[in-house]
Amino acid sequence: MGLKWISKPKRKKEYSKIIVAIVLSFCIVVTIFSMALMWRTGDTSALAYLIPAVFAETGIVISFYLDKSKKENINKNKKIEGNDLDV
């Protein structure tokens, strides 16, 4: 008898995690591209406008994601423990 490979059902990734991953990768790409372009041209105007805008967007997305996770975990803990927790 050989080993049976039992395939576990794949859990679908949450939509919010996909959005956070996309925004973080976009932030990294824009930062690297801006740094390379600033090094190549010697113009640092991207430091004043482009990079702060991308990091502001990233911060907003992460804060909304963390708030969403917090609320989900509080609700999950309420169901498990049966206690009333303050939200």
Distance bins in CASP14 RR format, pairs under 12 A and 6 or more apart:
PFRMAT RR
TARGET T0000
AUTHOR 0000-0000-0000
RMODE 2
METHOD distances of the structure
MODEL  1
11 17 0 0 0 0 0 1 0 0 0 0 0
12 18 0 0 0 0 1 0 0 0 0 0 0
13 19 0 0 0 0 0 1 0 0 0 0 0
13 20 0 0 0 0 0 1 0 0 0 0 0
13 21 0 0 0 0 1 0 0 0 0 0 0
13 22 0 0 0 0 0 1 0 0 0 0 0
14 20 0 0 0 0 1 0 0 0 0 0 0
14 21 0 0 0 0 0 1 0 0 0 0 0
14 65 0 0 0 0 1 0 0 0 0 0 0
14 68 0 0 0 0 1 0 0 0 0 0 0
14 69 0 0 0 0 1 0 0 0 0 0 0
14 72 0 0 0 0 1 0 0 0 0 0 0
15 21 0 0 0 0 0 1 0 0 0 0 0
15 22 0 0 0 0 0 1 0 0 0 0 0
15 65 0 0 0 0 0 1 0 0 0 0 0
15 68 0 0 0 0 0 1 0 0 0 0 0
16 22 0 0 0 0 0 1 0 0 0 0 0
16 23 0 0 0 0 0 1 0 0 0 0 0
16 61 0 0 0 0 1 0 0 0 0 0 0
16 62 0 0 0 0 0 1 0 0 0 0 0
16 64 0 0 0 0 1 0 0 0 0 0 0
16 65 1 0 1 0 0 0 0 0 0 0 0
16 66 0 0 0 0 0 1 0 0 0 0 0
16 67 0 0 0 0 0 1 0 0 0 0 0
16 68 1 0 1 0 0 0 0 0 0 0 0
16 69 0 0 0 0 1 0 0 0 0 0 0
16 71 0 0 0 0 0 1 0 0 0 0 0
16 72 0 0 0 0 1 0 0 0 0 0 0
17 23 0 0 0 0 0 1 0 0 0 0 0
17 24 0 0 0 0 0 1 0 0 0 0 0
17 61 0 0 0 0 0 1 0 0 0 0 0
17 62 0 0 0 0 0 1 0 0 0 0 0
17 65 1 0 0 1 0 0 0 0 0 0 0
17 66 0 0 0 0 0 1 0 0 0 0 0
17 68 0 0 0 0 0 1 0 0 0 0 0
17 69 0 0 0 0 1 0 0 0 0 0 0
17 72 0 0 0 0 0 1 0 0 0 0 0
18 24 0 0 0 0 0 1 0 0 0 0 0
18 25 0 0 0 0 0 1 0 0 0 0 0
18 61 0 0 0 0 0 1 0 0 0 0 0
18 65 0 0 0 0 0 1 0 0 0 0 0
19 25 0 0 0 0 0 1 0 0 0 0 0
19 26 0 0 0 0 0 1 0 0 0 0 0
19 57 0 0 0 0 0 1 0 0 0 0 0
19 58 0 0 0 0 0 1 0 0 0 0 0
19 60 0 0 0 0 0 1 0 0 0 0 0
19 61 1 0 0 1 0 0 0 0 0 0 0
19 62 0 0 0 0 0 1 0 0 0 0 0
19 64 0 0 0 0 1 0 0 0 0 0 0
19 65 1 0 0 1 0 0 0 0 0 0 0
19 68 0 0 0 0 0 1 0 0 0 0 0
20 26 0 0 0 0 0 1 0 0 0 0 0
20 27 0 0 0 0 0 1 0 0 0 0 0
20 57 0 0 0 0 0 1 0 0 0 0 0
20 58 0 0 0 0 1 0 0 0 0 0 0
20 59 0 0 0 0 0 1 0 0 0 0 0
20 60 0 0 0 0 0 1 0 0 0 0 0
20 61 1 0 1 0 0 0 0 0 0 0 0
20 62 1 0 0 1 0 0 0 0 0 0 0
20 63 0 0 0 0 0 1 0 0 0 0 0
20 64 0 0 0 0 1 0 0 0 0 0 0
20 65 1 0 1 0 0 0 0 0 0 0 0
20 66 0 0 0 0 1 0 0 0 0 0 0
20 68 0 0 0 0 0 1 0 0 0 0 0
20 69 0 0 0 0 0 1 0 0 0 0 0
21 27 0 0 0 0 0 1 0 0 0 0 0
21 28 0 0 0 0 0 1 0 0 0 0 0
21 58 0 0 0 0 0 1 0 0 0 0 0
21 61 0 0 0 0 0 1 0 0 0 0 0
21 62 0 0 0 0 0 1 0 0 0 0 0
21 65 0 0 0 0 0 1 0 0 0 0 0
22 28 0 0 0 0 0 1 0 0 0 0 0
22 29 0 0 0 0 0 1 0 0 0 0 0
22 57 0 0 0 0 0 1 0 0 0 0 0
22 58 0 0 0 0 0 1 0 0 0 0 0
22 61 0 0 0 0 1 0 0 0 0 0 0
22 65 0 0 0 0 0 1 0 0 0 0 0
23 29 0 0 0 0 0 1 0 0 0 0 0
23 30 0 0 0 0 0 1 0 0 0 0 0
23 54 0 0 0 0 1 0 0 0 0 0 0
23 55 0 0 0 0 0 1 0 0 0 0 0
23 56 0 0 0 0 0 1 0 0 0 0 0
23 57 1 0 0 1 0 0 0 0 0 0 0
23 58 1 0 1 0 0 0 0 0 0 0 0
23 59 0 0 0 0 1 0 0 0 0 0 0
23 60 0 0 0 0 1 0 0 0 0 0 0
23 61 1 0 1 0 0 0 0 0 0 0 0
23 62 1 0 0 1 0 0 0 0 0 0 0
23 63 0 0 0 0 0 1 0 0 0 0 0
23 64 0 0 0 0 0 1 0 0 0 0 0
23 65 0 0 0 0 1 0 0 0 0 0 0
24 30 0 0 0 0 0 1 0 0 0 0 0
24 31 0 0 0 0 0 1 0 0 0 0 0
24 54 0 0 0 0 0 1 0 0 0 0 0
24 55 0 0 0 0 0 1 0 0 0 0 0
24 57 0 0 0 0 0 1 0 0 0 0 0
24 58 1 0 0 1 0 0 0 0 0 0 0
24 59 0 0 0 0 1 0 0 0 0 0 0
24 61 0 0 0 0 1 0 0 0 0 0 0
24 62 0 0 0 0 1 0 0 0 0 0 0
24 65 0 0 0 0 0 1 0 0 0 0 0
25 31 0 0 0 0 0 1 0 0 0 0 0
25 32 0 0 0 0 0 1 0 0 0 0 0
25 54 0 0 0 0 0 1 0 0 0 0 0
25 58 0 0 0 0 0 1 0 0 0 0 0
25 61 0 0 0 0 0 1 0 0 0 0 0
26 32 0 0 0 0 0 1 0 0 0 0 0
26 33 0 0 0 0 0 1 0 0 0 0 0
26 53 0 0 0 0 0 1 0 0 0 0 0
26 54 1 0 0 1 0 0 0 0 0 0 0
26 55 0 0 0 0 0 1 0 0 0 0 0
26 57 0 0 0 0 1 0 0 0 0 0 0
26 58 0 0 0 0 1 0 0 0 0 0 0
26 61 0 0 0 0 1 0 0 0 0 0 0
27 33 0 0 0 0 0 1 0 0 0 0 0
27 34 0 0 0 0 0 1 0 0 0 0 0
27 50 0 0 0 0 0 1 0 0 0 0 0
27 51 0 0 0 0 1 0 0 0 0 0 0
27 52 0 0 0 0 0 1 0 0 0 0 0
27 53 0 0 0 0 0 1 0 0 0 0 0
27 54 1 0 1 0 0 0 0 0 0 0 0
27 55 1 0 0 1 0 0 0 0 0 0 0
27 56 0 0 0 0 0 1 0 0 0 0 0
27 57 1 0 0 1 0 0 0 0 0 0 0
27 58 1 0 1 0 0 0 0 0 0 0 0
27 59 0 0 0 0 1 0 0 0 0 0 0
27 60 0 0 0 0 0 1 0 0 0 0 0
27 61 0 0 0 0 1 0 0 0 0 0 0
27 62 0 0 0 0 0 1 0 0 0 0 0
28 34 0 0 0 0 0 1 0 0 0 0 0
28 35 0 0 0 0 0 1 0 0 0 0 0
28 51 0 0 0 0 0 1 0 0 0 0 0
28 54 0 0 0 0 1 0 0 0 0 0 0
28 55 0 0 0 0 0 1 0 0 0 0 0
28 58 0 0 0 0 1 0 0 0 0 0 0
29 35 0 0 0 0 0 1 0 0 0 0 0
29 36 0 0 0 0 0 1 0 0 0 0 0
29 50 0 0 0 0 0 1 0 0 0 0 0
29 51 0 0 0 0 0 1 0 0 0 0 0
29 54 0 0 0 0 1 0 0 0 0 0 0
29 58 0 0 0 0 0 1 0 0 0 0 0
30 36 0 0 0 0 0 1 0 0 0 0 0
30 37 0 0 0 0 0 1 0 0 0 0 0
30 46 0 0 0 0 1 0 0 0 0 0 0
30 49 0 0 0 0 0 1 0 0 0 0 0
30 50 1 0 0 1 0 0 0 0 0 0 0
30 51 1 0 0 1 0 0 0 0 0 0 0
30 52 0 0 0 0 0 1 0 0 0 0 0
30 53 0 0 0 0 1 0 0 0 0 0 0
30 54 1 0 1 0 0 0 0 0 0 0 0
30 55 0 0 0 0 1 0 0 0 0 0 0
30 57 0 0 0 0 1 0 0 0 0 0 0
30 58 0 0 0 0 1 0 0 0 0 0 0
31 37 0 0 0 0 0 1 0 0 0 0 0
31 38 0 0 0 0 0 1 0 0 0 0 0
31 46 0 0 0 0 1 0 0 0 0 0 0
31 47 0 0 0 0 0 1 0 0 0 0 0
31 50 0 0 0 0 1 0 0 0 0 0 0
31 51 1 0 0 1 0 0 0 0 0 0 0
31 52 0 0 0 0 0 1 0 0 0 0 0
31 53 0 0 0 0 0 1 0 0 0 0 0
31 54 1 0 0 1 0 0 0 0 0 0 0
31 55 0 0 0 0 1 0 0 0 0 0 0
31 58 0 0 0 0 1 0 0 0 0 0 0
32 38 0 0 0 0 0 1 0 0 0 0 0
32 39 0 0 0 0 0 1 0 0 0 0 0
32 46 0 0 0 0 0 1 0 0 0 0 0
32 51 0 0 0 0 0 1 0 0 0 0 0
32 54 0 0 0 0 0 1 0 0 0 0 0
33 39 0 0 0 0 0 1 0 0 0 0 0
33 40 0 0 0 0 0 1 0 0 0 0 0
33 46 0 0 0 0 1 0 0 0 0 0 0
33 50 0 0 0 0 1 0 0 0 0 0 0
33 51 0 0 0 0 0 1 0 0 0 0 0
33 54 0 0 0 0 0 1 0 0 0 0 0
34 40 0 0 0 0 0 1 0 0 0 0 0
34 41 0 0 0 0 0 1 0 0 0 0 0
34 42 0 0 0 0 0 1 0 0 0 0 0
34 43 0 0 0 0 0 1 0 0 0 0 0
34 44 0 0 0 0 1 0 0 0 0 0 0
34 45 0 0 0 0 1 0 0 0 0 0 0
34 46 1 0 1 0 0 0 0 0 0 0 0
34 47 1 0 0 1 0 0 0 0 0 0 0
34 48 0 0 0 0 0 1 0 0 0 0 0
34 49 0 0 0 0 1 0 0 0 0 0 0
34 50 1 0 1 0 0 0 0 0 0 0 0
34 51 1 0 1 0 0 0 0 0 0 0 0
34 52 0 0 0 0 0 1 0 0 0 0 0
34 53 0 0 0 0 0 1 0 0 0 0 0
34 54 0 0 0 0 1 0 0 0 0 0 0
34 55 0 0 0 0 0 1 0 0 0 0 0
35 41 0 0 0 0 0 1 0 0 0 0 0
35 42 0 0 0 0 0 1 0 0 0 0 0
35 43 0 0 0 0 0 1 0 0 0 0 0
35 44 0 0 0 0 0 1 0 0 0 0 0
35 46 0 0 0 0 1 0 0 0 0 0 0
35 47 0 0 0 0 1 0 0 0 0 0 0
35 50 0 0 0 0 0 1 0 0 0 0 0
35 51 0 0 0 0 1 0 0 0 0 0 0
36 42 0 0 0 0 0 1 0 0 0 0 0
36 46 0 0 0 0 0 1 0 0 0 0 0
37 43 1 0 0 1 0 0 0 0 0 0 0
37 44 0 0 0 0 0 1 0 0 0 0 0
37 45 0 0 0 0 0 1 0 0 0 0 0
37 46 1 0 0 1 0 0 0 0 0 0 0
37 47 0 0 0 0 0 1 0 0 0 0 0
37 50 0 0 0 0 1 0 0 0 0 0 0
37 51 0 0 0 0 0 1 0 0 0 0 0
38 44 1 0 1 0 0 0 0 0 0 0 0
38 45 0 0 0 0 1 0 0 0 0 0 0
38 46 1 0 1 0 0 0 0 0 0 0 0
38 47 1 0 0 1 0 0 0 0 0 0 0
38 48 0 0 0 0 0 1 0 0 0 0 0
38 50 0 0 0 0 1 0 0 0 0 0 0
38 51 0 0 0 0 1 0 0 0 0 0 0
39 46 0 0 0 0 0 1 0 0 0 0 0
40 46 0 0 0 0 0 1 0 0 0 0 0
43 49 0 0 0 0 0 1 0 0 0 0 0
43 50 0 0 0 0 0 1 0 0 0 0 0
44 50 0 0 0 0 0 1 0 0 0 0 0
44 51 0 0 0 0 0 1 0 0 0 0 0
45 51 0 0 0 0 0 1 0 0 0 0 0
45 52 0 0 0 0 0 1 0 0 0 0 0
46 52 0 0 0 0 1 0 0 0 0 0 0
46 53 0 0 0 0 1 0 0 0 0 0 0
46 54 0 0 0 0 1 0 0 0 0 0 0
47 53 0 0 0 0 0 1 0 0 0 0 0
47 54 0 0 0 0 0 1 0 0 0 0 0
47 55 0 0 0 0 0 1 0 0 0 0 0
49 55 0 0 0 0 0 1 0 0 0 0 0
49 56 0 0 0 0 0 1 0 0 0 0 0
50 56 0 0 0 0 0 1 0 0 0 0 0
50 57 0 0 0 0 0 1 0 0 0 0 0
51 57 0 0 0 0 0 1 0 0 0 0 0
51 58 0 0 0 0 0 1 0 0 0 0 0
52 58 0 0 0 0 0 1 0 0 0 0 0
52 59 0 0 0 0 0 1 0 0 0 0 0
53 59 0 0 0 0 0 1 0 0 0 0 0
53 60 0 0 0 0 0 1 0 0 0 0 0
54 60 0 0 0 0 0 1 0 0 0 0 0
54 61 0 0 0 0 0 1 0 0 0 0 0
55 61 0 0 0 0 0 1 0 0 0 0 0
55 62 0 0 0 0 0 1 0 0 0 0 0
56 62 0 0 0 0 0 1 0 0 0 0 0
56 63 0 0 0 0 0 1 0 0 0 0 0
57 63 0 0 0 0 0 1 0 0 0 0 0
57 64 0 0 0 0 0 1 0 0 0 0 0
58 64 0 0 0 0 0 1 0 0 0 0 0
58 65 0 0 0 0 0 1 0 0 0 0 0
59 65 0 0 0 0 1 0 0 0 0 0 0
59 66 0 0 0 0 1 0 0 0 0 0 0
59 67 0 0 0 0 0 1 0 0 0 0 0
60 66 0 0 0 0 0 1 0 0 0 0 0
60 67 0 0 0 0 0 1 0 0 0 0 0
61 67 0 0 0 0 0 1 0 0 0 0 0
61 68 0 0 0 0 0 1 0 0 0 0 0
62 68 0 0 0 0 0 1 0 0 0 0 0
62 69 0 0 0 0 0 1 0 0 0 0 0
63 69 0 0 0 0 0 1 0 0 0 0 0
63 70 0 0 0 0 0 1 0 0 0 0 0
64 70 0 0 0 0 0 1 0 0 0 0 0
64 71 0 0 0 0 0 1 0 0 0 0 0
65 71 0 0 0 0 0 1 0 0 0 0 0
65 72 0 0 0 0 0 1 0 0 0 0 0
66 72 0 0 0 0 0 1 0 0 0 0 0
66 73 0 0 0 0 0 1 0 0 0 0 0
67 73 0 0 0 0 0 1 0 0 0 0 0
67 74 0 0 0 0 0 1 0 0 0 0 0
67 87 0 0 0 0 0 1 0 0 0 0 0
68 74 0 0 0 0 0 1 0 0 0 0 0
68 75 0 0 0 0 0 1 0 0 0 0 0
69 75 0 0 0 0 0 1 0 0 0 0 0
69 76 0 0 0 0 0 1 0 0 0 0 0
70 76 0 0 0 0 0 1 0 0 0 0 0
70 77 0 0 0 0 0 1 0 0 0 0 0
70 85 0 0 0 0 0 1 0 0 0 0 0
70 87 0 0 0 0 1 0 0 0 0 0 0
71 77 0 0 0 0 0 1 0 0 0 0 0
71 78 0 0 0 0 0 1 0 0 0 0 0
71 85 0 0 0 0 0 1 0 0 0 0 0
71 87 1 0 0 1 0 0 0 0 0 0 0
72 78 0 0 0 0 0 1 0 0 0 0 0
72 79 0 0 0 0 0 1 0 0 0 0 0
72 87 0 0 0 0 0 1 0 0 0 0 0
73 79 0 0 0 0 0 1 0 0 0 0 0
73 80 0 0 0 0 0 1 0 0 0 0 0
73 81 0 0 0 0 0 1 0 0 0 0 0
73 85 0 0 0 0 0 1 0 0 0 0 0
73 87 0 0 0 0 0 1 0 0 0 0 0
74 80 0 0 0 0 0 1 0 0 0 0 0
74 81 0 0 0 0 0 1 0 0 0 0 0
74 82 0 0 0 0 0 1 0 0 0 0 0
74 83 0 0 0 0 0 1 0 0 0 0 0
74 84 0 0 0 0 0 1 0 0 0 0 0
74 85 1 0 1 0 0 0 0 0 0 0 0
74 86 0 0 0 0 1 0 0 0 0 0 0
74 87 1 0 1 0 0 0 0 0 0 0 0
75 81 0 0 0 0 0 1 0 0 0 0 0
75 82 0 0 0 0 0 1 0 0 0 0 0
75 84 0 0 0 0 0 1 0 0 0 0 0
75 85 0 0 0 0 1 0 0 0 0 0 0
75 87 0 0 0 0 1 0 0 0 0 0 0
76 82 0 0 0 0 0 1 0 0 0 0 0
76 85 0 0 0 0 0 1 0 0 0 0 0
77 83 1 0 0 1 0 0 0 0 0 0 0
77 84 0 0 0 0 0 1 0 0 0 0 0
77 85 1 0 0 1 0 0 0 0 0 0 0
77 86 0 0 0 0 0 1 0 0 0 0 0
77 87 0 0 0 0 0 1 0 0 0 0 0
78 84 1 0 0 1 0 0 0 0 0 0 0
78 85 1 0 1 0 0 0 0 0 0 0 0
78 86 0 0 0 0 0 1 0 0 0 0 0
78 87 0 0 0 0 1 0 0 0 0 0 0
79 85 0 0 0 0 0 1 0 0 0 0 0
END
